[in-house]
């Protein structure tokens, strides 16, 4: 795993076999933030990474892609985690109709896939990430922390 720091941009290069280690470091890095977005091509591993993050945070229930339900709610200790997948959302109005604003304003952790369509809804304290496929098992995670 490689970790580089460039002002507020960090990069993790990792093997999917070591994704748990990256998830632990990522959680430590973004600990104080509540809105975290995940961009990347189909199959890059957004849902896989979110699954491991949720497990590391103590979620015991099954973590699955909310592509059709749009929003999944998980419980970790006494905390609520929202997993939001905006892949099928057409525009901001549709996202608002699904309740995304309520999740974002709840002060609970929100892990949001495909954020590009509703970028204007996110507060300035949002963490933006992007996953890139380098090979079959190797990924690069870019993390941009709020300034």
C-alpha positions, 0 to 999 in steps of 0.5 A: 500500500502506498500513501502520498499526501499532497496538500488535502489530496491523499492517495491509497494504492492497494490490493483488494486482498488488503482492502481491510487495512485501507478501510481502517486507515481511511476511517481514521483519516475521515473520522470527523467528517459525516458526508463522504462521496465515492466516485469511480467507474462501474466495478471499481469497488465503491460498494466493496469498500463501503461494505468493508468500512461499514464492517470496520465501524461495527455494522453486523447486518449485510451491507449491499448495494442500494442501487434500487432502494437508493438509500440503505440504513445500517446500525453500528453501536448507537450510530446510524450509517446511510449508504446512498447510491445515486446511480439511477438518479436522473437529477437533483429533484429526484434525489431530493424526492428520495430523501437524500437531504434528510440523510445529509442533514441528519448529522449521521455518517453518509456514504454516497456512491455516484455523487456527481449528479447532485454535487450541489447538495453537499456541504463544504465539509464533504469528503470526496473520493474516487476509486480507479481500477489499475488492474484486476486486483489493484485499486487507487483511492483518491481522497480529497478532504475539505479545506 
